[in-house]
């Protein structure tokens, strides 16, 4: 029988040890609807860890009534097989994997494509309509 695996997020009860893997959420950028989600979240995160450089993953927000943190956690918890495999590999090496989300707020910025759209003719028209509707 093929057992379905599911990632489970738990609040950390201890601090990370030397060598543990920490995936840190540093900010959120909103993009236009043309952005596709990251195809393989696990591979993307693993590359960032191996290169010891920050990286980005893209996923659509659920649209449900969730807090910012819940929405991010559920976006990452997409049951991506490559993410599960990456976590299993680190665990076999005796490492724990932590998802670090800031306690207070997560900085939110418009993505480059969003800024370009807002500055475009069509985006300007929409912005003016929104400003008039607010008055």
C-alpha atoms as a printed R data frame, in Angstrom:
    type eleno elety resid chain resno       x      y       z
1   ATOM     1    CA   UNK     A     1   0.000  0.000   0.000
2   ATOM     2    CA   UNK     A     2   1.277  3.466  -0.922
3   ATOM     3    CA   UNK     A     3   1.439  5.523   2.291
4   ATOM     4    CA   UNK     A     4   0.697  9.209   1.796
5   ATOM     5    CA   UNK     A     5   3.226 11.477   3.477
6   ATOM     6    CA   UNK     A     6   2.310 14.867   4.821
7   ATOM     7    CA   UNK     A     7   4.490 17.644   6.207
8   ATOM     8    CA   UNK     A     8   3.609 18.627   9.750
9   ATOM     9    CA   UNK     A     9   4.617 22.007  11.136
10  ATOM    10    CA   UNK     A    10   5.186 22.196  14.875
11  ATOM    11    CA   UNK     A    11   6.291 25.097  17.017
12  ATOM    12    CA   UNK     A    12   9.979 24.642  17.854
13  ATOM    13    CA   UNK     A    13  10.582 23.669  21.460
14  ATOM    14    CA   UNK     A    14  14.338 24.230  21.280
15  ATOM    15    CA   UNK     A    15  16.735 26.458  19.381
16  ATOM    16    CA   UNK     A    16  18.453 25.175  16.239
17  ATOM    17    CA   UNK     A    17  21.785 23.425  16.703
18  ATOM    18    CA   UNK     A    18  24.900 24.033  14.628
19  ATOM    19    CA   UNK     A    19  24.265 22.397  11.251
20  ATOM    20    CA   UNK     A    20  20.457 22.407  11.426
21  ATOM    21    CA   UNK     A    21  18.656 23.859   8.414
22  ATOM    22    CA   UNK     A    22  16.742 27.117   8.870
23  ATOM    23    CA   UNK     A    23  14.372 28.275   6.136
24  ATOM    24    CA   UNK     A    24  13.705 31.919   6.977
25  ATOM    25    CA   UNK     A    25  10.848 33.999   5.616
26  ATOM    26    CA   UNK     A    26  12.276 37.511   5.274
27  ATOM    27    CA   UNK     A    27   9.629 39.324   3.240
28  ATOM    28    CA   UNK     A    28   6.634 38.909   0.962
29  ATOM    29    CA   UNK     A    29   6.314 40.439  -2.480
30  ATOM    30    CA   UNK     A    30   3.014 40.687  -4.298
31  ATOM    31    CA   UNK     A    31   3.082 40.059  -8.021
32  ATOM    32    CA   UNK     A    32   0.571 40.397 -10.807
33  ATOM    33    CA   UNK     A    33  -1.575 37.383 -11.641
34  ATOM    34    CA   UNK     A    34   0.863 36.432 -14.403
35  ATOM    35    CA   UNK     A    35   3.337 34.912 -11.924
36  ATOM    36    CA   UNK     A    36   3.509 31.131 -11.879
37  ATOM    37    CA   UNK     A    37   4.210 29.244  -8.685
38  ATOM    38    CA   UNK     A    38   7.604 27.648  -8.091
39  ATOM    39    CA   UNK     A    39   7.552 24.255  -9.776
40  ATOM    40    CA   UNK     A    40   9.763 22.470  -7.278
41  ATOM    41    CA   UNK     A    41   9.882 24.205  -3.922
42  ATOM    42    CA   UNK     A    42  12.214 21.617  -2.389
43  ATOM    43    CA   UNK     A    43  14.800 21.873  -5.168
44  ATOM    44    CA   UNK     A    44  14.700 25.673  -5.062
45  ATOM    45    CA   UNK     A    45  15.172 25.794  -1.290
46  ATOM    46    CA   UNK     A    46  17.903 23.143  -1.376
47  ATOM    47    CA   UNK     A    47  19.853 25.154  -3.998
48  ATOM    48    CA   UNK     A    48  19.699 28.235  -1.764
49  ATOM    49    CA   UNK     A    49  20.898 26.229   1.225
50  ATOM    50    CA   UNK     A    50  23.777 24.676  -0.718
51  ATOM    51    CA   UNK     A    51  24.836 28.041  -2.152
52  ATOM    52    CA   UNK     A    52  24.362 29.709   1.252
53  ATOM    53    CA   UNK     A    53  22.473 32.515  -0.490
54  ATOM    54    CA   UNK     A    54  18.928 33.788  -0.153
55  ATOM    55    CA   UNK     A    55  16.378 32.555  -2.646
56  ATOM    56    CA   UNK     A    56  12.746 33.071  -3.523
57  ATOM    57    CA   UNK     A    57   9.797 30.772  -3.938
58  ATOM    58    CA   UNK     A    58   6.515 31.771  -5.521
59  ATOM    59    CA   UNK     A    59   3.080 30.487  -4.595
60  ATOM    60    CA   UNK     A    60  -0.452 31.808  -4.828
61  ATOM    61    CA   UNK     A    61  -2.148 32.908  -1.637
62  ATOM    62    CA   UNK     A    62  -5.040 30.678  -0.653
63  ATOM    63    CA   UNK     A    63  -7.648 33.441  -0.611
64  ATOM    64    CA   UNK     A    64  -9.076 31.941   2.594
65  ATOM    65    CA   UNK     A    65  -9.565 33.892   5.787
66  ATOM    66    CA   UNK     A    66  -6.055 33.333   7.136
67  ATOM    67    CA   UNK     A    67  -3.459 35.386   8.889
68  ATOM    68    CA   UNK     A    68  -0.309 36.353   7.013
69  ATOM    69    CA   UNK     A    69   1.692 33.601   8.758
70  ATOM    70    CA   UNK     A    70  -0.972 30.916   8.193
71  ATOM    71    CA   UNK     A    71  -1.138 31.819   4.524
72  ATOM    72    CA   UNK     A    72   2.644 31.544   4.118
73  ATOM    73    CA   UNK     A    73   2.823 28.263   6.025
74  ATOM    74    CA   UNK     A    74   0.011 26.755   3.942
75  ATOM    75    CA   UNK     A    75   1.643 28.017   0.738
76  ATOM    76    CA   UNK     A    76   4.900 26.309   1.643
77  ATOM    77    CA   UNK     A    77   3.041 23.248   2.921
78  ATOM    78    CA   UNK     A    78   1.922 22.363  -0.606
79  ATOM    79    CA   UNK     A    79   2.955 18.719  -0.146
80  ATOM    80    CA   UNK     A    80   5.551 19.177  -2.865
81  ATOM    81    CA   UNK     A    81   7.317 15.793  -3.145
82  ATOM    82    CA   UNK     A    82  10.704 17.488  -3.669
83  ATOM    83    CA   UNK     A    83  10.222 19.474  -0.439
84  ATOM    84    CA   UNK     A    84   9.384 16.300   1.467
85  ATOM    85    CA   UNK     A    85  12.402 14.552  -0.065
86  ATOM    86    CA   UNK     A    86  14.706 17.475   0.840
87  ATOM    87    CA   UNK     A    87  13.508 17.448   4.457
88  ATOM    88    CA   UNK     A    88  13.910 13.653   4.675
89  ATOM    89    CA   UNK     A    89  17.488 13.895   3.322
90  ATOM    90    CA   UNK     A    90  18.449 16.469   5.956
91  ATOM    91    CA   UNK     A    91  16.778 14.431   8.699
92  ATOM    92    CA   UNK     A    92  18.736 11.316   7.643
93  ATOM    93    CA   UNK     A    93  21.880 13.418   8.107
94  ATOM    94    CA   UNK     A    94  20.727 14.137  11.678
95  ATOM    95    CA   UNK     A    95  19.689 17.714  10.894
96  ATOM    96    CA   UNK     A    96  16.413 19.324  11.859
97  ATOM    97    CA   UNK     A    97  14.614 21.652   9.454
98  ATOM    98    CA   UNK     A    98  13.165 24.871  10.865
99  ATOM    99    CA   UNK     A    99  10.787 27.307   9.179
100 ATOM   100    CA   UNK     A   100  11.484 30.714  10.721
101 ATOM   101    CA   UNK     A   101   8.746 33.313  10.409
102 ATOM   102    CA   UNK     A   102   9.200 36.716  12.115
103 ATOM   103    CA   UNK     A   103   7.222 37.182  15.349
104 ATOM   104    CA   UNK     A   104   5.879 40.658  14.670
105 ATOM   105    CA   UNK     A   105   5.195 41.392  11.034
106 ATOM   106    CA   UNK     A   106   6.527 40.289   7.700
107 ATOM   107    CA   UNK     A   107   7.562 43.157   5.411
108 ATOM   108    CA   UNK     A   108   5.351 43.282   2.323
109 ATOM   109    CA   UNK     A   109   6.466 44.908  -0.931
110 ATOM   110    CA   UNK     A   110   5.114 45.103  -4.458
111 ATOM   111    CA   UNK     A   111   7.070 42.929  -6.883
112 ATOM   112    CA   UNK     A   112   8.886 44.559  -9.801
113 ATOM   113    CA   UNK     A   113   6.140 43.502 -12.239
114 ATOM   114    CA   UNK     A   114   3.468 44.975  -9.948
115 ATOM   115    CA   UNK     A   115   5.303 48.305  -9.751
116 ATOM   116    CA   UNK     A   116   5.679 48.360 -13.535
117 ATOM   117    CA   UNK     A   117   1.951 47.675 -13.963
118 ATOM   118    CA   UNK     A   118   0.931 50.402 -11.503
119 ATOM   119    CA   UNK     A   119   3.165 52.870 -13.373
120 ATOM   120    CA   UNK     A   120   1.704 51.814 -16.741
121 ATOM   121    CA   UNK     A   121  -1.203 53.607 -18.419
122 ATOM   122    CA   UNK     A   122  -3.707 50.886 -17.542
123 ATOM   123    CA   UNK     A   123  -2.436 50.660 -13.953
124 ATOM   124    CA   UNK     A   124  -2.692 54.435 -13.607
125 ATOM   125    CA   UNK     A   125  -6.306 54.349 -14.756
126 ATOM   126    CA   UNK     A   126  -7.150 51.636 -12.212
127 ATOM   127    CA   UNK     A   127  -5.366 53.569  -9.439
128 ATOM   128    CA   UNK     A   128  -7.338 56.750 -10.267
129 ATOM   129    CA   UNK     A   129 -10.635 54.797 -10.244
130 ATOM   130    CA   UNK     A   130  -9.756 53.308  -6.841
131 ATOM   131    CA   UNK     A   131  -8.830 56.759  -5.496
132 ATOM   132    CA   UNK     A   132 -12.138 58.227  -6.740
133 ATOM   133    CA   UNK     A   133 -14.122 55.329  -5.249
134 ATOM   134    CA   UNK     A   134 -12.475 55.955  -1.866
135 ATOM   135    CA   UNK     A   135 -13.696 59.580  -1.753
